[in-house]
Amino acid sequence: MAASPKRESDSAAAAARAKPSDLPARIAAGLAMMALALGAVWAGPSWFMLFWLIAAALVNFEWQSLIGRDRRGFRVAIGAAALAAAALLSLNGRAASAILPLALGGGLAAAAAGRLSLWPFGGVLYAGAMLVALCILRTSDPDGARVILWLFALVWGTDIMAYFGGRLIGGPKLWPRISPGKTWSGFFVGIVCGAAFGSLLAPTRGDAPALLAVGVVGGAIAQGGDLFESAIKRRFGVKDSSHLIPGHGGLMDRLDGFIAAAIFAAALGLLRGGMTGAAQGVLQW
């Protein structure tokens, strides 16, 4: 999807144990997901919404599977229905109303799980926030497609360059208890490079340094999203969110940083440009 060829897991040791034979599958899967994500942007808002609705439903499925199996089928189904309703509302300019089906779906999922408390609710909200954020950005013409491409460049650039920066420079670990493989050097290299890559897709009008600064913040938030998902996996004692993608683990593993960055971009865009000008609110300074 919008994922990039990032680390196979949070553990540097696990990455070191990766078999060379996994590399072709990892590269092929990564390129296929990137191509599909780019194709969905150019296909138009309706196809874009459908593509990310499927992705959000899979994220919710992985989340609900990760936290436990009590009435998992019901939790997954009610979450998918809530996501579909939220997507349709967002596509038709009623993103604020999308909160209602997500809250209802999350509440029903939590009630069904019982002892799992609010974790099932969190899965519906997590997937739904990504979906609604992306629909808001994509439908805000005339820069809807461009802001999504900016977001891709920002997150992919941050992920890839954080990996290489950390490997080449090394140094102190960012948060070893949560993600032993991440370094401060990779963090800073990633966010600066990601912001620079995103700026290449900026409109010619506007303040380039301001957009670069937005990219730096967005890249840092993307890295925070990666750590957030790592913390959840450690909480439930799993290495990958699933085995859905060959050589990559689950979709949550690939979209963790992207989800956080998309929510940040949509919030910033709404604050500066409103519902119809969210894309301009992100890109034009």
C-alpha positions in Angstrom: 0.0 0.0 0.0 1.7 3.2 1.1 4.4 1.3 2.8 8.1 1.5 2.0 10.9 -1.1 2.1 11.5 -0.5 5.8 12.9 -2.8 8.5 11.4 -6.2 8.8 10.9 -5.7 12.5 11.7 -3.4 15.4 14.7 -5.6 16.4 18.1 -5.1 14.8 18.8 -8.7 15.8 15.8 -10.0 13.9 16.9 -8.0 10.9 20.3 -9.5 11.1 18.8 -13.0 11.1 16.7 -12.3 8.0 17.5 -14.8 5.2 18.9 -13.5 2.0 16.2 -15.5 0.2 13.6 -13.2 1.7 15.0 -10.1 0.0 13.4 -10.7 -3.5 10.0 -11.2 -1.9 10.4 -8.1 0.2 11.5 -5.9 -2.7 8.7 -7.3 -4.9 6.0 -6.8 -2.3 7.2 -3.3 -1.5 7.2 -2.2 -5.1 3.8 -3.7 -5.7 2.3 -1.9 -2.7 3.8 1.4 -3.8 2.5 0.9 -7.3 -1.0 0.1 -6.1 -1.0 3.2 -3.8 0.1 5.5 -6.6 -2.4 4.0 -9.0 -5.2 4.6 -6.5 -4.3 8.3 -6.4 -4.6 8.7 -10.1 -7.7 6.6 -10.4 -9.8 9.3 -8.8 -11.4 9.9 -5.4 -13.9 7.1 -5.5 -11.3 4.4 -6.3 -9.0 6.0 -3.9 -11.6 5.7 -1.1 -12.3 2.1 -2.0 -8.6 1.2 -2.0 -8.0 2.8 1.4 -11.3 1.3 2.8 -9.9 -2.1 2.1 -6.6 -1.2 3.7 -8.4 0.2 6.7 -10.5 -2.9 7.1 -7.3 -5.0 7.0 -5.7 -2.8 9.6 -8.7 -3.3 11.9 -8.6 -7.0 11.3 -5.0 -7.2 12.3 -5.6 -5.0 15.4 -8.5 -7.1 16.5 -6.6 -10.3 15.9 -3.6 -9.0 17.8 -5.5 -8.1 21.0 -7.3 -11.4 21.3 -9.8 -13.8 19.7 -12.9 -13.2 21.9 -15.7 -12.7 19.3 -13.1 -11.5 16.8 -15.3 -12.2 13.8 -18.0 -9.9 15.1 -15.5 -7.2 16.0 -13.9 -7.3 12.5 -17.3 -7.3 10.8 -18.7 -4.4 12.8 -15.5 -2.5 12.3 -15.6 -3.0 8.6 -19.2 -1.7 8.5 -18.3 1.4 10.5 -15.3 2.1 8.2 -17.5 1.8 5.1 -20.0 4.3 6.5 -17.2 6.7 7.5 -15.6 6.5 4.1 -18.8 7.3 2.3 -19.5 10.2 4.5 -16.0 11.5 4.1 -16.1 11.2 0.4 -19.2 13.3 0.3 -17.8 16.1 2.3 -19.3 15.0 5.6 -16.2 13.9 7.4 -17.3 15.3 10.7 -20.3 13.0 10.6 -17.9 10.0 10.1 -17.2 10.2 13.8 -20.6 8.8 14.6 -20.3 5.4 12.8 -16.7 5.0 14.0 -17.8 5.6 17.6 -20.7 3.3 17.3 -18.7 0.5 15.7 -15.9 0.9 18.2 -18.3 0.8 21.1 -20.1 -2.4 19.8 -16.7 -4.0 19.3 -15.6 -3.2 22.8 -18.9 -4.4 24.2 -18.5 -7.7 22.3 -15.0 -8.3 23.6 -15.9 -7.7 27.2 -12.7 -8.2 29.2 -10.6 -6.6 26.5 -11.8 -3.2 27.6 -11.2 -0.4 25.1 -8.6 -2.1 22.9 -11.2 -3.1 20.3 -12.6 0.4 20.2 -9.0 1.6 19.6 -8.7 -0.6 16.5 -11.7 0.8 14.8 -10.7 4.4 15.7 -7.1 3.8 14.5 -8.1 2.4 11.1 -10.9 5.0 10.8 -8.8 8.0 11.6 -6.4 7.0 8.8 -9.3 6.5 6.3 -11.1 9.7 7.1 -7.9 11.7 7.1 -6.9 10.4 3.6 -10.4 11.0 2.2 -10.4 14.6 3.5 -7.0 15.3 1.9 -7.7 13.5 -1.4 -11.1 15.3 -2.0 -9.8 18.8 -1.3 -9.3 20.1 -4.9 -7.3 21.3 -6.7 -4.3 19.9 -4.7 -5.9 16.7 -3.4 -3.7 14.3 -5.4 -0.6 16.4 -4.9 -0.9 16.4 -1.1 -1.2 12.6 -1.1 1.9 12.3 -3.2 3.7 14.7 -0.8 2.6 12.4 2.0 3.9 9.3 0.3 7.3 11.0 -0.5 7.5 12.3 3.1 6.8 8.9 4.8 8.7 6.7 2.3 11.7 9.0 2.3 11.7 9.1 6.1 11.4 5.3 6.5 14.1 4.5 3.9 16.6 7.1 4.9 16.1 6.4 8.6 17.0 2.8 7.9 20.2 3.7 6.0 21.1 6.6 8.2 20.9 4.3 11.3 22.9 1.6 9.7 25.7 3.8 8.3 26.0 6.2 11.3 24.8 4.1 14.2 25.1 5.7 17.7 22.7 5.9 20.6 19.4 4.1 20.4 16.2 6.1 20.1 14.0 4.0 22.5 15.7 0.6 23.0 12.9 -0.8 25.3 10.3 -0.3 22.5 12.3 -0.5 19.3 15.9 -1.8 19.8 17.0 -1.2 16.2 16.1 2.5 16.0 18.9 5.1 16.5 18.8 8.9 17.0 21.0 9.2 13.9 18.5 7.3 11.8 15.7 9.4 13.3 17.2 12.8 12.3 18.5 11.6 8.9 15.1 10.2 8.1 13.0 13.2 9.0 15.3 15.7 7.2 15.5 13.6 4.0 11.8 12.8 4.1 10.9 16.5 4.4 13.3 17.3 1.5 11.7 14.6 -0.7 8.2 15.9 0.1 9.2 19.4 -0.8 10.1 18.3 -4.3 6.3 17.8 -4.9 5.3 21.1 -3.5 3.5 23.7 -5.6 5.8 26.4 -7.1 3.9 29.0 -5.2 4.3 29.3 -1.4 7.0 29.4 1.2 9.4 26.5 0.6 11.1 26.7 4.1 7.8 26.6 5.8 6.7 23.5 3.9 10.1 21.9 4.7 9.5 22.6 8.4 6.1 21.0 8.1 7.7 18.0 6.5 10.2 17.7 9.4 7.4 17.7 11.9 5.4 15.2 9.8 8.5 12.9 9.5 9.0 13.0 13.3 5.3 12.2 13.8 5.6 9.3 11.3 8.5 7.9 13.4 6.4 8.3 16.5 3.6 6.3 14.7 6.2 3.5 14.1 7.1 3.5 17.8 3.4 3.5 18.8 2.7 0.4 16.8 5.9 -1.2 18.2 4.7 -0.5 21.8 1.3 -2.2 21.0 3.0 -5.3 19.6 5.2 -5.5 22.7 2.2 -5.1 24.9 0.6 -8.2 23.3 3.9 -10.1 22.8 3.9 -10.4 19.0 6.7 -9.7 16.5 4.5 -8.8 13.5 0.9 -7.7 13.3 0.2 -10.6 10.8 1.9 -12.5 8.0 -0.2 -10.9 5.3 2.6 -9.5 3.2 5.5 -11.7 2.0 8.7 -10.7 3.8 7.0 -7.7 5.4 4.8 -9.0 8.2 1.4 -7.3 8.4 -0.2 -4.2 6.9 -0.1 -2.4 10.3 3.7 -2.9 10.2 3.9 -1.2 6.9 1.5 1.6 7.6 2.3 2.6 11.2 4.2 5.8 10.3 2.0 6.6 7.4 -1.2 6.5 9.6 0.3 9.0 12.1 1.5 11.3 9.3 -1.8 11.2 7.5 -3.7 12.2 10.6 -1.3 15.0 11.3 -1.6 16.3 7.7 -5.4 16.2 7.7 -5.5 18.0 11.1 -3.1 20.7 9.9 -5.0 21.1 6.6 -8.4 21.4 8.3 -7.0 23.9 10.7 -5.6 26.1 8.0 -7.8 25.5 5.0 -11.1 24.0 6.3 -12.8 20.9 4.9 -12.7 22.0 1.2 -9.1 23.4 1.4 -7.3 20.9 3.5 -4.7 20.1 0.8 -3.9 23.7 0.3 -3.7 24.2 4.1 -0.8 21.7 4.1 1.0 22.7 0.9 0.6 26.4 0.6 2.3 28.8 3.0 
